[in-house]
C-alpha cells in the first residue's frame, strides 16, 4: 500500500483540514499497528510507516488543540473492555498483564542526516559532555518481558502496546535459552528484575522446520491421492519467514515441540530492578545479563561519533544476507545510565536511543504476467507474476526470485491508480521489495534501452470471476455483485472460517473452492446445513469417510461462538479482533449492536467517525440482514461474552478495578493469581498509583508498595480477605 502524502506545511493547514487528516492518519497507523504487532502481516514498509507517523506528529505539533489522548503519538491505547492493551489478545491467553516498566518503541532514522540530528540533540542535552554509544543489531523478532523474582523465572509477557501484553509464560518456559533460575556465580541477583528480550528463530532452524513441514506435506498428499481426494494444498504449507514463526509461536495456546526447540530469546535491556547492586552502564548491564545465564546479541560495539555509527551499520548491512538471524537495522543507545536518566523519554520512545534502519531488500525481476485477484469485498487487485531476470540457484525462471532468503513469485500492484502511475506492463523489468521485509511489492520499472515494451495494462472492465461490470471505488476497481460472485463468496467463507473468526478446522483453500464450484454452498449459512453425504462427490466412492465426518463435525461444533468472533467472521469493515472485542463488551448482544446509532458506535475507543459510519452502513445492507437471518435459521448463535466460561458478569467487585499484587499468596503463583483476577474483570497492574483501587498484600509484601498504598488511601487486602472475596465471586457464578 502506497503512503498517501498531503502537500503543504502542517502549520498552514486549516483546522478543518488538519482535523480530517489527523483522523485519517490515526486510523491508518492503528491499522498498520494491528497488521504488524498483532497479525505479523505488515502492509507497508517501515519507512512508509515512519512517514505516516512523522506527518501525524507534525500536524499535531501545529494544531495542539486537536491532539487527543488516544492518538498513536500519545502512547498507550486503552480498550474499553477494561484491559490496558492495544494488542489483540489470543483466545485463551491472559491479556492485560502490565509490565513492570514500559516497553517503549524506538525512534528511527533511514538516513545519516537524521542520525546526525539525533547526535546533536544528545550533545545539547548533555551540555557538551561527550556521549558514548553502545551499538547493537536491531533484531527482527518478537519483543518479550522476562520477570524473575528472587532469581526464579516468574512470567513472560509480550510487548503488547508497550505497557501491557499477553502472558506467554507457558510457551517461554519451553524455550531452552531462557534459564529457569538466574545464576549467582558471577553476579548478584536482585529481588525482582524485569528483562527485555527478543524472541527469534535462527534462519538455519527456520529452514529445518520447513524441511519437516515439507516431509509431512508429502505424506499428507500421498494419503489424499490414495483416498481419491484432490491433493492440492493438502498438508502443512511452508512458513514464509522466521519473524512470523517466532511471533506466532510465542502466542499459540499450545506451542508444539518442533517450534519450541527452535526459538531463542536474546536479552538486551533491563527494564526494572528491585534490589541488587546498582549498574552504571549498558555495557555493564549486558555483562550481567550474560553472567546470569541469558544470551545477549553478538557484535556489540561502542562508538562516539556519527561516522562510527554509520560504519557499524554499513558492516552489518554488508553481512545481512549471510547472518543466521534477521535484523532490520542497528541501534545506537547511550551507554551511561545516568545520562539516560537526564535525557528521559517521551510516551512513545526514549530520547537516548535511535534505530538506524536498513533500506528494504530489493531485487530486479521480470513481469511474466499481470493477474487480477478478487477479494471478499469485491476489490480487484492487480498482481504481477514474477520470474527471475536470469535463472538463479538452479530455479526455473517462472519459479520467482529470491528476496531476503524467501522465494517471491508474485507482488502486489495495489490498485488501478498505482499500476497506471508506475506504468507496469507485461515483460517489464521491475524492482521488487518486501514491505516490512514481508509483503512483496513492485517499487518501479527499470528502464531498458532498445527493448520494445508490451501493451499498457488496463484494469478489466468486468469481474474476471463472474463477468459483472466493474465499478470504481476511489482508486480501486471492484465487482459490485456481492451475492453472485463466486470469488467473493470463496474469500468470504475463508475469512469466516479463519482462526480469528469461527475457527473451523479443515475448511480452507481447495475444499472451499470445490464446495462453491459445485453449488453445494452459496452462502456462509449453508455451511451449517452440510451433511457427510454432501461431500461424497469430492472423493472416490468409499474413500475418506472419516475426513468428511471430521469436517462436518468441525463446522457444526462452531454453531455457537463469542460475539467478537462472530463479528470478525461477518467481515464488518475496519473491525479486527480488538475492535470486535470492544464492540462485544460495550453492546453485549448482537441485537443491541444492530440497533446502535453512529454516535453510540463512535463513543467506543478505537472507533472513529469513519469506522462508525462503515459499521452502521454494513449492518444496514440488505445482503447482510439476509445473511444474519439465514445464520439464525441454521442455529448459529453469537454468544455474549458474559456467557463465556472465563467472564463472570456478576463479579462487580472486581470489574474494572485496578489491582496491584505484592507478596506471596499460598497456592498461587503471581501469574496464576493475575490470571484469575483478569478473568473476573480486574486490571492487574505493576505499580501503585493514585488510580489503584486495591493492593493485594500476601506474605512478605514489598514495603514500598504497602507504604505507597497507605499514603494514597488505597484499599489493602490480605490473603484472608482475598480468599473471601474470591469465594463470593465463585458463589455468584454458581448462582447464575
Secondary structure, DSSP 8 states (H G I E B T S, - for coil): -------S-GGGS-HHHHHHHHHHHHHHHHHHHIIIIITS---S-HHHHHHHHHHHHHHHHH-GGG--TTSGGG-----TTS---SS---TTS---EE-SS---B--EESSHHHHHHHHHHHHHHTTT----EEEEEEE-SEEEEEEEETTEEEEEEE-TTSSEE-B-HHHHTT-TTS-SB---SSS---SEEEEEEEEEE-HHHHHHHHHHHHHHHHHHHHHHHHTT---TT-S----S-HHHHHHHHHT-SS--HHHHTTEEEEEEEEEEEESS----BHHHHHHHHHHTT-B--SS-EEESSHHHHHHHHHHHHHHGGGSSS-EEEEEEEESBHHHHHHH-B-SSBBTTEEEEE----EEEEEEEEEEEEE-TT-EEEEEEEEEESS--TT--GGG-EEETTEEE-EEE--SHHHHHHHT--TT-EEEEEEETTTEEEEEEE---TT----------SB-TTT--BEEEETTEEEE--TTT-HHHHHHHHHHHTSTTTT--TT--HHHHHHHHHTTS-SSGGGGGG--GGGGGGGS-TT--HHHHHHHHHHHHTTSEEEHHHHHHHHT-TT--HHHHHHHHHHH-SHHHHHT--HHHHHTSTT--HHHHHHHHHHHH-HHHHHHHHHHHHTT-EEE-GGGSTT--TT-TTTTT-EEEEESB-TT--HHHHHHHHHHTT-EEESS--TT--EEEE-BT--HHHHHHHHHHT-EEE-HHHHHHHHHHHHHHHHH-
